[in-house]
Amino acid sequence: MKEFGIHGSYEGIFIIVICSKWCSSCKLFAPVLKKLKDKGFIKFIEIDIDENINLVREFNINAVPALLFFKNGKLLNKNIEINGEIFVNKGVMIGSFGEKILKEIIEKI
């Protein structure tokens, strides 16, 4: 994650949340992430899509919110499927989902 300018503890599950100040879905999704962080399930950092264009290009992000899932400092290199649908593709998830789906994703990491 250092290659993306992110420093800190990399142990466990860490999520880079690519969002925007103008995105209503991002604003609705933020409390779900905060709740899971407060319960100790995840650590995350929010990055504005307009402020880190290199990260956005590197991961071909074309919509927000987008979540990049890391485990112990490495981008998740697998897909996560729930009920036959791929939610996370090689560590990247586009879109916002409820707490239940996000918990299921975290359990499968």
Order of alpha helices (4+ residues) and beta strands (2+ residues): beta-alpha-beta-alpha-beta-beta-beta-beta-beta-alpha
